[in-house]
Amino acid sequence: MAVEVALAMLQRQGRWLMQLRDDIPSIVAPGCWGLFGGHLDPGEMPEQALRRELVEEINWQPPVLELVMVHHIHRRTAHVFQAELSVPLEQLELLEGRTWPW
């Protein structure tokens, strides 16, 4: 079964916001560094999925998302978007993950 994900490269002043994933054995890459985002639900377009995931993970959506790359490896397709983090970090709410450094 093929898996599709949508990921966000959120940046401000040349720095990228990363997520230290939760240390839950049942998730993909527990305890690892990664980008915010996740799996597409059935029938969902990549940008829709990413907007949903960002609300679920940090309670925020960027005004503009730019698709910068689609990466295929084995049975996984990653749609990678870039966006400017247009609000202060203090206005976000970390709802998934352990921390989020620049």
Secondary structure, 3 states (H helix, E strand, C coil): CCEEEEEEEEEECCEEECEECCCCCCCCCCCCEECEEEECCCCCCHHHHHHHHHHHHHCCCCCCCEEEEEEEECCEEEEEEEEECCCCHHHCCCCCCCECCC
